[in-house]
Amino acid sequence: MRIILTGKNSYIGRNTRDYLISQGYEAECVSVREDVSFKGVDVVVHCAAIVHKREDEYRDEYENVNFLLTRKLADKAKADGVSQFIFMSTMAVYGVTEGEINENTPPEPKTLYGKSKLKAEKYVMSLNCDSFKTAVIRPPMVYGSKCPGNFERLKKIAEITPLIPDTGNKKSLIYMGNLAYFIGDIIKNKKEGIYMPMDGEYVSTAKLMKYISHKPVSKIMGLVKLLPLGVVKKAFGTLYYSESIAQKINHVSVEEAVRSSVK
């Protein structure tokens, strides 16, 4: 089976490619800046996207890359005879930054990133048919070794704080190894639909930081107030998928995943 993953520099794309190769698949990452042929390709995993860019400066890019490019690639894949198209979306399509996301939570994105991803989701799913299976994945925060983004910031907090503040929060996260395993399962079983994968258990920020730094946990909430407000909301807030919609992945345990991510 031949698999193409878009986004030559994509963290998810590169790591998923390596996992798929380890499972015996022929997989490669390609740049969407070049003309791509999907002839002879069985599966396309579309990871390329614009993310973490200032909306006032990159408004057009969000639309052009996250939606219009996705539409173009999905159409091309279907025309070229690809049998499955997997679209990497985001939890941000819900527009929720605090609390539980469940089957009654409507997708109402607040950011250009979330809005462009939701538009792309809808188009991809509209192409689904017996000969062209489409799947959408809405992962929560992804973490792993050398992963860019919020996990790196959490590592830095764990390194500088003498005690780990326990806010009793609850999060859905997914380790890169578990996400790659989940994508492999979708490919292996030719699945279609929309999925919300996460690690096999909910975690608190205190538990993550303890796994990272091995420092003691404190109930002293004043420690949190010493951190910048934006960091607090991101790192110590509650945001999770409910049991009713989450696909829990136990391929790698949370403790093992976190500790391997900081080596």
C-alpha positions in Angstrom: 0.0 0.0 0.0 1.3 3.4 -1.0 0.6 6.4 1.3 1.3 10.1 0.8 1.3 12.5 3.7 1.2 16.2 2.9 3.4 18.7 4.7 7.0 17.9 4.3 7.9 19.8 7.5 4.7 18.8 9.4 5.5 17.3 12.9 2.4 15.1 12.7 3.2 14.2 9.0 6.8 13.2 9.6 6.2 11.2 12.7 3.2 9.4 11.2 5.2 8.6 8.1 7.9 7.0 10.3 5.3 4.9 12.1 3.7 3.7 8.9 7.0 2.7 7.4 7.7 0.7 10.6 4.4 -1.1 10.0 5.5 -2.1 6.5 3.7 0.6 4.4 5.3 2.6 1.6 4.9 6.1 3.0 6.4 9.5 2.1 5.9 13.1 3.0 5.5 15.6 0.1 5.5 19.4 -0.1 2.2 21.0 -1.3 4.2 23.8 -2.7 4.9 21.6 -5.6 2.6 19.9 -8.1 1.7 16.5 -6.5 0.5 13.5 -8.4 -1.7 10.9 -6.6 -1.6 8.4 -9.4 -0.9 4.9 -7.9 -1.5 6.2 -4.3 -3.9 4.3 -2.1 -4.2 6.8 0.8 -3.6 10.5 1.3 -3.1 11.9 4.8 -3.5 15.6 4.6 -1.4 17.3 7.4 -0.2 20.5 5.8 -1.8 23.6 7.3 -1.4 27.2 8.5 -1.5 27.4 12.3 -0.2 29.7 15.1 0.0 32.7 12.7 -1.3 36.2 13.5 -4.8 36.4 12.1 -4.5 40.1 11.1 -1.4 39.3 8.9 -2.3 35.8 7.6 -6.1 36.1 7.0 -5.9 35.1 3.3 -3.4 32.3 4.0 -5.8 30.6 6.5 -8.5 30.5 3.8 -6.1 29.6 0.9 -4.1 26.9 2.7 -6.5 25.3 5.2 -9.6 25.4 3.0 -9.0 26.0 -0.7 -5.8 23.8 -0.8 -7.6 21.0 1.0 -10.5 21.2 -1.4 -8.0 21.1 -4.4 -6.1 18.1 -3.0 -9.2 16.2 -2.0 -10.6 16.7 -5.5 -7.3 15.6 -7.1 -7.1 12.6 -4.9 -10.5 11.4 -5.8 -9.9 12.0 -9.5 -6.6 10.1 -9.4 -8.2 7.0 -7.9 -7.1 7.3 -4.3 -9.3 5.1 -2.1 -9.0 7.0 1.2 -8.4 10.6 2.2 -7.7 11.5 5.8 -7.8 15.1 6.9 -6.1 16.3 10.0 -8.3 18.9 11.6 -8.4 20.3 15.1 -10.3 20.5 18.4 -10.5 24.3 17.6 -13.5 23.7 15.3 -15.6 23.7 18.4 -14.5 27.2 19.5 -14.5 26.0 23.1 -11.6 26.9 25.4 -12.9 25.7 28.7 -14.9 22.7 29.9 -16.3 19.6 28.3 -16.8 19.0 24.6 -19.5 16.4 24.0 -22.0 15.1 21.4 -24.2 18.2 22.1 -21.4 20.7 21.5 -21.9 22.4 18.1 -18.8 23.2 16.0 -18.7 27.0 16.3 -15.1 28.0 15.8 -14.0 31.5 16.9 -10.6 31.7 15.1 -9.7 31.8 11.4 -7.8 28.6 12.0 -10.8 26.8 13.4 -13.2 28.3 10.8 -11.0 27.4 7.9 -10.5 23.8 9.2 -14.3 23.3 9.7 -15.0 24.5 6.1 -12.4 22.0 4.9 -13.9 19.2 7.0 -17.3 19.7 5.5 -16.0 19.6 2.0 -13.9 16.5 2.6 -16.8 14.7 4.1 -19.1 15.7 1.2 -16.9 13.6 -1.1 -17.2 10.4 0.9 -18.5 7.4 -1.1 -17.8 3.7 -1.4 -14.8 4.2 -3.7 -13.4 7.2 -1.8 -13.5 6.9 2.0 -12.9 10.1 3.9 -12.0 10.6 7.5 -11.6 13.7 9.7 -9.4 13.7 12.8 -9.9 16.4 15.5 -7.0 15.8 17.9 -6.6 17.8 21.1 -3.1 19.1 22.0 -0.5 16.9 20.5 2.7 16.3 22.4 5.9 14.3 21.9 9.7 14.6 21.6 10.6 17.9 20.0 7.0 18.8 19.5 6.5 22.5 18.9 3.8 24.5 20.7 2.2 24.4 24.1 3.9 21.2 25.4 7.3 23.0 25.1 5.9 25.9 27.2 4.7 23.4 29.8 8.1 21.8 30.0 9.7 25.2 30.7 7.1 26.0 33.4 7.9 22.6 35.0 11.6 23.4 34.9 11.4 26.9 36.6 8.8 26.4 39.3 10.0 24.9 42.6 6.7 23.3 43.3 4.0 22.0 40.9 0.7 23.9 41.4 -2.3 21.5 41.4 -5.4 23.2 40.1 -7.4 20.0 39.8 -8.0 20.6 36.1 -8.8 18.0 33.4 -7.4 17.7 29.9 -7.6 15.6 26.8 -4.2 15.3 25.2 -2.7 12.9 22.7 0.8 11.6 22.4 2.3 11.6 18.9 2.9 7.9 19.1 -0.7 7.3 20.0 -1.9 9.6 17.2 0.2 7.8 14.6 -1.1 4.5 15.8 -4.7 5.7 15.5 -4.1 7.0 12.0 -2.6 3.6 11.1 -5.7 1.9 12.5 -8.0 4.1 10.3 -5.9 3.1 7.3 -5.7 -0.6 8.1 -9.5 -0.8 8.6 -10.5 1.6 5.9 -12.5 3.7 8.3 -14.6 6.8 7.5 -16.2 9.5 9.6 -15.1 12.1 12.2 -12.9 11.1 15.1 -11.8 12.7 18.4 -8.8 10.7 19.6 -7.0 11.2 22.9 -4.7 9.3 25.2 -6.1 6.5 27.2 -6.8 8.7 30.3 -7.6 12.2 31.2 -4.8 14.1 32.8 -4.2 17.2 35.0 -1.5 19.7 34.4 0.0 18.8 37.8 0.3 15.1 36.7 2.0 16.0 33.5 4.5 18.4 35.2 5.3 15.7 37.8 6.1 13.2 35.1 8.3 15.9 33.4 10.2 17.2 36.4 9.6 14.8 39.3 9.1 17.8 41.6 6.5 17.8 44.4 2.9 18.8 43.9 1.5 21.7 45.9 -2.1 22.7 46.6 -0.9 26.3 47.0 -2.9 28.1 44.2 -0.8 31.3 44.7 1.9 29.7 42.7 -0.3 29.8 39.6 -0.8 33.6 40.0 3.0 34.1 39.5 2.7 32.9 35.9 1.5 35.0 33.0 -2.2 35.0 32.5 -2.1 33.6 29.0 0.1 30.7 30.1 -2.2 30.0 33.0 -5.3 29.7 30.9 -3.6 27.5 28.3 -1.7 25.2 30.7 -3.9 25.0 33.8 -7.4 25.3 32.3 -9.8 22.4 31.8 -10.6 21.2 28.3 -11.5 17.7 27.3 -13.6 15.4 25.1 -16.4 13.5 26.9 -16.3 9.8 27.3 -19.2 9.6 24.9 -17.3 11.0 21.9 -13.6 10.4 22.6 -11.6 7.5 21.1 -9.2 6.6 23.8 -5.8 5.3 22.6 -3.9 3.1 25.0 -1.0 2.2 22.7 1.4 4.1 24.9 0.6 5.0 28.5 0.5 8.7 29.5 3.4 8.3 31.9 5.6 6.6 29.4 4.6 9.0 26.7 5.4 12.2 28.7 8.7 10.8 30.0 9.8 9.7 26.5 8.9 13.2 25.3 11.3 15.0 27.6 14.4 12.8 27.1 
